[in-house]
Amino acid sequence: MTSIVIPAHNEGVVIGRLLDALLADTADRGPGEGDIVVVCNGCTDDTARVAAARGPRVRVVDIPTPSKHTALRVGDEHARGFPRLYVDADVILGAADVRALTAALDGNPELLAAAPGRDIPLTGCAWPVRAYYRVWQRLPAVREGLFGRGVIAVTEAGHARIAALPPLMADDLAASLAFGPGERRVVEAARVVVRPPRTWADLIKRKIRASTSSAELERAQAAERTGGERTGEEPPAPSARTGTADLRAVLRERPGLLPGVVVFVVAALAARRGSRKAIKDGDFSTWLRDESSRQGSA
């Protein structure tokens, strides 16, 4: 049985569209499809009511703690089977896409984790946001990694790998880097819609959060690498950071994206400045939430 765990903190505006997409075309497929657990964590809106209104195929668990990591672990306690999908409440994933992901995992015993191809609708976004994402989507780490999609599917063995990870703000990045290239796959036949921020200010919020969470992940990696008895030179920890070589490669392939690369660099510098205090103070819990991507999404 495939299980889907959805952590949700004040997502009443958007969770209905996700659940409707997941439940479409599943009623006649039996109890083996559509085990959906929504974990409302610290919600002060109507997320639980909206989720429960979708019927008995959606099980709602309400916890007082506003923590995604806690919500994921509580979801594991209630989920019934594998493959298991972890899905952010603000994306859109259909039932057919779930089947494509589970088929990929079931068809290859060496594959431990998978994620869908991403569609980012840029209509209605400010032009710097559009320029940024046209570059971002072409970066090798972004194309090949499982992060930034709001969905990750794992086998039972893959679940054991990510369940051992510490609580991190960059949970999807950490999960992606926990698997080698031969253990993870982006399944382009499955698609997820990830709505981007509409405004420059909200894009920078996301970037600051990403910069802060990447620093937290790197600290955790460093602590793990130095915590045990090890000898010799250690190989570098896996990373998804963008380097100048990545941007040069984008420009060689698409010279017309030069304005977008400039915007990308400006956003990166702004995020670096914005994240300095949080990194210095060790504040890896303040979540800078982008609300513009949720507007008009009910």
C-alpha positions in Angstrom: 0.0 0.0 0.0 1.3 3.4 -0.9 1.1 6.0 1.8 1.2 9.8 1.4 2.2 12.0 4.4 1.3 15.7 4.1 2.7 18.0 6.9 0.5 21.2 6.9 0.9 24.3 9.0 -1.9 26.9 8.2 -2.5 25.6 4.7 -6.2 25.9 4.6 -6.1 28.1 1.5 -4.2 25.6 -0.7 -4.5 22.0 0.8 -7.8 21.4 -0.9 -6.5 21.6 -4.4 -3.7 19.1 -3.5 -6.1 16.6 -2.0 -8.6 16.9 -4.9 -5.7 16.1 -7.3 -4.5 13.2 -5.2 -8.0 11.7 -4.9 -9.0 12.1 -8.5 -9.4 8.8 -10.3 -8.7 6.7 -7.2 -12.2 5.8 -6.0 -12.4 2.6 -8.1 -8.9 1.4 -7.5 -9.4 -0.2 -4.1 -7.9 0.4 -0.7 -4.3 0.0 -1.8 -4.2 3.5 -3.3 -4.8 6.7 -1.5 -3.6 6.2 2.1 -3.3 9.9 2.8 -2.3 11.3 6.2 -2.5 15.0 6.8 -0.6 16.1 9.9 -1.9 19.6 10.9 0.9 21.0 13.1 0.2 24.0 15.2 -2.5 25.2 12.8 -4.6 28.2 13.7 -6.7 28.2 10.6 -9.2 25.7 9.0 -6.6 23.3 7.5 -7.9 20.3 9.5 -11.5 21.1 8.5 -10.7 21.5 4.8 -8.7 18.2 4.8 -11.3 16.2 6.7 -14.0 17.4 4.3 -12.4 15.4 1.5 -13.8 12.2 3.0 -12.6 9.0 4.7 -9.6 8.4 2.3 -7.9 11.4 4.1 -6.9 10.8 7.7 -6.3 14.0 9.7 -3.9 14.0 12.6 -3.8 17.3 14.6 -0.8 18.1 16.8 -0.1 21.3 18.7 3.6 21.7 17.8 4.3 23.9 14.7 7.1 21.7 13.4 7.5 20.1 10.0 10.0 17.6 11.3 7.7 16.5 14.1 4.8 16.4 11.7 6.7 14.1 9.3 7.6 11.7 12.2 4.0 11.7 13.4 2.9 11.0 9.9 5.2 8.0 9.8 3.5 6.6 12.9 0.1 6.7 11.2 1.2 5.8 7.6 0.4 2.2 6.6 2.8 1.2 3.8 5.5 1.7 1.2 6.4 3.3 -1.1 5.8 6.4 1.0 5.5 9.9 -0.3 6.1 13.1 1.6 4.2 15.9 0.0 4.2 19.6 0.8 0.7 21.0 1.2 1.2 23.9 -1.2 2.1 21.9 -4.3 -0.2 20.1 -6.8 0.4 16.4 -7.4 -2.1 14.1 -9.2 -3.0 10.5 -8.6 -1.4 9.4 -11.9 1.8 11.1 -10.8 1.8 9.1 -7.6 1.4 5.9 -9.6 4.4 6.9 -11.8 6.6 7.5 -8.8 5.7 4.2 -7.1 6.1 2.3 -10.3 9.6 3.6 -10.7 10.5 2.5 -7.2 8.8 -0.8 -7.5 10.6 -1.5 -10.8 14.2 -1.0 -9.6 15.4 -2.6 -6.4 18.5 -0.3 -6.4 16.4 2.8 -6.4 15.6 4.1 -3.0 14.1 7.6 -3.6 12.4 9.4 -6.4 10.8 12.8 -7.1 8.6 14.1 -10.0 9.6 16.6 -12.6 8.6 20.1 -11.6 6.4 22.6 -13.4 6.8 26.2 -12.3 4.1 28.5 -13.6 5.6 32.0 -13.9 2.5 33.8 -15.2 1.7 36.7 -12.8 5.2 36.8 -11.3 7.3 40.0 -11.4 9.9 40.0 -14.2 12.9 39.5 -11.9 11.2 36.4 -10.4 10.7 35.1 -13.9 14.3 35.9 -14.9 15.6 34.2 -11.7 13.7 30.9 -12.3 14.6 30.7 -15.9 18.2 30.4 -14.8 17.6 28.4 -11.6 15.8 25.6 -13.5 18.8 25.1 -15.8 21.3 24.5 -13.0 22.5 20.9 -12.9 21.9 20.4 -9.2 18.4 21.7 -9.6 17.6 19.5 -12.5 19.1 16.3 -11.0 18.3 16.8 -7.2 15.2 15.7 -5.5 14.9 19.0 -3.6 12.7 22.0 -4.5 9.9 19.9 -5.7 7.8 19.5 -2.5 7.6 15.7 -3.1 9.9 12.8 -2.3 9.0 9.2 -2.6 11.0 6.5 -0.8 11.1 2.8 -0.4 11.2 1.2 3.0 15.0 1.1 2.8 15.1 4.7 1.6 12.8 5.7 4.5 15.3 4.2 7.0 18.0 6.4 5.4 16.1 9.7 5.8 14.5 8.8 9.1 18.0 8.9 10.6 18.6 12.5 9.5 18.6 15.2 12.2 15.8 17.8 12.2 16.9 20.4 9.6 15.2 23.3 7.9 16.5 22.1 4.5 14.8 18.7 5.0 14.3 18.1 1.3 17.9 19.1 0.4 19.2 16.8 3.1 17.0 14.0 1.9 18.2 14.4 -1.7 21.9 14.5 -0.7 21.4 11.3 1.5 21.2 9.3 -1.7 23.8 8.7 -4.3 23.1 9.3 -8.0 22.3 5.6 -8.6 19.9 5.5 -5.6 17.7 8.5 -6.6 15.9 9.5 -9.7 13.8 12.3 -11.1 10.8 10.7 -12.8 9.9 13.1 -15.5 6.7 11.1 -16.3 5.4 12.3 -13.0 4.8 16.1 -12.6 4.3 18.4 -9.7 3.2 22.0 -9.9 5.3 24.2 -7.6 4.0 27.8 -7.5 6.8 30.3 -7.2 6.7 33.6 -5.3 5.1 36.4 -7.3 7.1 39.3 -5.9 10.8 40.1 -5.6 10.5 40.5 -1.8 9.0 37.0 -1.4 11.7 35.5 -3.6 14.3 37.0 -1.4 12.5 35.6 1.7 12.8 32.1 0.1 16.4 32.7 -0.8 17.3 33.8 2.7 15.6 30.7 4.1 17.5 28.6 1.6 20.8 30.2 2.4 20.2 29.8 6.2 19.1 26.2 5.9 22.1 25.3 3.7 24.4 26.7 6.3 22.6 24.6 8.9 23.0 21.5 6.8 26.7 22.2 6.2 27.2 22.5 10.0 25.5 19.2 10.5 27.6 17.6 7.9 30.8 19.0 9.4 29.7 17.8 12.9 29.0 14.3 11.6 32.3 14.1 9.7 34.4 15.2 12.8 32.3 13.3 15.4 33.8 9.8 14.9 37.2 8.2 14.8 38.4 8.8 11.3 41.8 8.9 9.7 43.1 10.3 6.5 41.6 13.0 4.3 37.8 12.9 4.1 36.1 13.4 0.8 34.1 16.6 0.5 30.5 16.5 1.7 27.8 16.5 -1.0 26.5 19.9 -1.8 23.9 21.6 -4.1 25.4 25.1 -3.9 25.7 27.0 -7.2 29.1 28.0 -8.3 30.4 30.4 -10.9 31.2 27.5 -13.2 27.5 26.5 -13.2 26.4 30.0 -14.2 29.1 30.1 -17.0 27.8 26.8 -18.3 24.2 28.3 -18.5 25.5 31.3 -20.4 27.5 29.2 -22.8 24.3 27.2 -23.6 22.0 30.2 -23.6 23.8 33.6 -23.9 20.4 35.3 -24.0 20.0 34.5 -20.3 22.6 37.0 -19.2 20.0 39.4 -17.6 18.6 36.4 -15.7 22.1 35.5 -14.5 22.6 39.0 -13.2 19.3 38.8 -11.4 20.3 35.4 -10.0 23.6 36.8 -8.6 21.8 39.8 -7.1 19.3 37.5 -5.4 22.1 35.3 -4.1 24.0 38.3 -2.6 20.9 39.7 -1.0 20.1 36.3 0.5 23.6 35.9 1.8 23.4 39.3 3.5 19.9 38.6 4.8 20.9 35.2 6.4 24.1 36.4 8.2 22.4 37.3 11.5 20.4 34.0 11.6 23.5 32.0 10.9 25.6 33.9 13.4 23.0 33.4 16.1 22.3 29.8 15.2 18.7 30.6 14.4 17.6 27.8 12.2 14.0 27.7 13.2 12.6 31.0 11.9 10.7 30.1 8.8 10.4 33.1 6.3 7.2 32.1 4.6 6.2 33.2 1.1 2.6 34.1 1.1 2.4 35.5 -2.5 2.6 32.0 -4.0 -0.6 31.1 -2.0 -2.7 34.0 -3.2 -5.6 33.1 -5.4 -4.8 29.4 -5.0 -7.9 28.2 -3.2 
